[in-house]
Amino acid sequence: MSKLNIFILTLLSFCLLAMQNDKPAYLLYEKEGKQTTYTALLKAAQEADIVLFGELHNNPICHWLQLKLTKDLFKQKSGKLILAAEMFETDDQLVLNEYLNGFIKESNFEKEAKLWNNYKTDYRALVEFAKQNKIPFVASNIPRRYASMVAGGGWEALKKLDKQAADLIAPQPIPMDTTLASYQSMYKMMGGGHGGTNGWNIVYAQASKDATMAHSIAENWKKDNTVLHFNGSFHSDKFEGIVWYLNQYKPKLKIVTISSVEQEDLTALKSESLGLANFVICIDAEMTKTY
């Protein structure tokens, strides 16, 4: 065997060994379980009207990828990008806009908006990028007090609200398909009605969030723009939740969904994660958490 062949074989051996010793923090998969790349994800997002980024709320890989995708989409779309998030409620839109436009100090914004406890570690970078680049940022979620009303009293509770409050929620009556797998699963988790309460009211509260987020997205989408929406994976997994409502409020939009899962072994997507979304971020289960 020539010295050149020996060198090539040695080099290949080192490369294979290096690949075996790699410890990726995450791998990306397509809906059917085929491994894919961030480049493919970015291309699909760039061509979409709506991108629903389903996250694990305390996972730093999700938040890092959200920021990377935001920056790359902004560049690729020449600024035709709109951000939106579950983490901001519709009645926070005014104060969010005032901060983005530089009218108020960050301290005022942080004091007056109902920010999540992990805002500074996980979402502040997105808001600051939007502020610096004059990107619209939609507070999409139903005010939690109204979702709590639904959880306690069902859809009927919303009829008590005046017009100003109702304008902060998806138009009533809010449609709902109780046969969707995600809602059926949630109902079963509630024990089919526990402690004397109607378990469906909890599901209705979830649907009120999905519907309001979808309505907020649909109302703020503009032709040739992409809305990048951040939400917990459950709200868009299996192309249900927000996706179902978007198809009611504004059919024919091109929607791309992203889900996030954790696994001990990243080399193949588990069967229960197949079909969750167009793209599934498979993250090492030992990844540190932000809270």
C-alpha positions, 0 to 999 in steps of 0.5 A, spaced: 500 500 500 502 506 498 504 512 503 498 516 500 493 511 501 495 509 508 495 517 509 488 517 506 486 511 510 489 514 516 485 521 515 478 518 514 479 514 520 481 520 524 474 523 521 470 518 523 473 518 530 471 525 530 464 524 528 463 519 533 466 523 539 461 529 536 456 531 542 451 536 538 447 540 542 441 539 537 439 536 531 434 538 526 429 533 523 423 534 518 416 532 519 417 524 517 424 524 521 429 525 516 435 529 518 435 536 515 439 542 516 438 549 519 439 552 512 433 548 509 429 551 515 431 558 514 429 557 506 422 554 508 421 560 513 423 565 508 418 562 503 412 562 508 407 567 510 407 565 518 412 561 522 410 558 528 416 557 532 414 552 538 419 552 544 420 549 550 420 555 555 426 554 559 430 551 554 436 555 551 437 552 545 430 554 543 431 561 545 438 561 541 435 559 535 429 563 535 434 569 535 438 566 530 432 565 525 430 572 527 436 575 525 437 571 518 430 572 516 430 579 517 436 579 513 433 574 507 427 578 507 430 585 507 426 587 513 419 584 511 419 581 518 413 581 523 415 578 530 409 576 535 409 572 541 405 568 546 409 571 552 406 578 551 398 579 552 394 583 547 393 589 553 400 590 553 401 592 546 400 599 547 406 599 552 410 594 548 409 599 542 411 605 546 418 602 548 419 599 541 418 606 539 423 609 544 417 613 548 419 610 554 424 607 558 426 600 559 425 600 566 418 603 565 416 597 560 419 592 565 415 595 570 408 596 566 408 590 562 406 583 564 413 580 563 414 572 564 420 571 569 424 569 564 424 575 560 431 578 561 434 571 559 430 568 554 426 574 550 429 580 551 434 579 546 428 579 541 425 585 543 431 589 543 433 586 536 426 589 534 427 595 537 434 596 534 431 595 527 424 597 527 421 591 526 413 590 529 412 586 535 405 583 536 403 582 543 398 576 541 396 572 547 389 573 551 390 577 557 391 571 562 385 574 567 380 572 561 383 565 560 382 564 567 375 566 567 374 561 561 377 556 565 372 557 571 366 559 567 366 556 560 365 560 554 359 564 557 364 567 562 366 572 556 359 574 555 360 578 561 365 583 558 364 590 555 366 591 548 373 594 550 375 588 553 372 583 548 376 587 543 382 584 546 380 577 545 378 573 538 371 575 536 366 571 539 363 566 539 370 563 538 369 556 534 372 550 536 373 543 534 373 539 540 375 532 536 382 535 535 387 530 538 391 536 542 384 538 546 382 531 547 389 529 550 388 535 555 381 533 557 383 526 559 389 529 563 384 533 566 381 527 568 375 528 564 372 533 569 376 533 576 374 535 583 367 537 580 369 542 575 368 541 568 374 539 565 372 542 558 373 549 561 380 548 562 381 546 554 376 552 552 381 556 556 387 553 552 383 554 546 381 561 547 389 562 547 390 559 541 384 563 538 387 569 540 394 568 538 391 566 531 387 572 530 392 577 532 397 573 527 392 574 522 390 581 523 397 583 523 400 579 517 401 583 511 402 581 504 410 579 502 411 579 509 413 573 514 410 573 521 415 569 526 411 567 532 414 564 538 409 560 542 410 553 547 410 547 542 403 545 545 400 551 541 402 549 534 404 541 535 400 536 530 398 542 526 393 544 531 391 549 536 394 556 533 394 553 526 387 550 526 385 557 528 389 561 523 385 556 517 379 559 520 381 566 520 385 567 514 385 561 510 390 559 504 396 562 508 403 558 507 404 556 514 411 553 517 411 550 524 417 548 528 416 544 534 422 542 540 423 536 543 428 533 548 431 526 547 437 522 550 439 520 544 439 525 538 441 520 532 433 518 531 427 522 532 422 518 537 416 515 534 412 520 538 415 526 535 414 524 528 409 529 525 409 534 530 411 539 525 414 541 519 421 541 523 423 538 529 428 541 534 431 535 537 435 537 543 440 533 548 435 532 554 441 534 559 441 541 556 441 546 562 435 550 563 434 557 563 429 556 570 
